[in-house]
Amino acid sequence: MREGMIPAVLGTVVTASSAAFLGSRYKMAATGILGFGLAHIVLGAIDLFEHR
């Protein structure tokens, strides 16, 4: 498996699940978790492009 694939997929799952909670009363927590998910996607993508 290519390096960076696991963080990118994990970030996608976390981002999608936190986006579902944006409309709930836990909006602030969902926004923070969304940021962590997006950070994982970006860092995973950097690893994928760096280790081609």
C-alpha positions in Angstrom: 0.0 0.0 0.0 1.3 3.4 -0.9 2.6 5.7 1.9 0.0 8.4 2.6 -3.0 6.4 1.6 -4.1 5.5 5.1 -4.1 9.1 6.4 -5.9 10.3 3.3 -8.7 7.7 3.6 -8.9 8.2 7.4 -9.2 12.0 6.8 -12.0 11.5 4.3 -14.0 9.3 6.7 -13.5 11.7 9.6 -14.4 14.7 7.4 -17.6 13.1 6.1 -18.7 12.0 9.5 -18.1 15.4 11.1 -19.9 17.1 8.2 -23.0 15.1 9.2 -22.8 16.7 12.7 -22.6 20.3 11.5 -26.3 20.8 11.7 -26.6 19.4 15.3 -26.2 21.2 18.6 -22.5 20.0 18.6 -21.5 22.4 15.8 -18.3 23.7 17.5 -17.0 20.2 18.1 -18.0 19.1 14.6 -16.1 22.1 13.2 -12.9 21.1 15.1 -13.1 17.5 14.0 -13.7 18.7 10.4 -10.5 20.6 10.6 -8.6 17.5 11.8 -10.1 15.5 9.0 -9.1 18.0 6.4 -5.6 18.2 7.8 -5.3 14.4 7.5 -6.4 14.6 3.8 -3.8 17.3 3.1 -1.0 15.5 4.8 -1.9 12.2 3.2 -2.0 13.8 -0.2 1.4 15.4 0.4 2.8 12.0 1.2 1.2 10.4 -1.8 2.7 13.0 -4.2 6.1 13.0 -2.4 6.6 9.3 -2.7 5.5 8.6 -6.2 
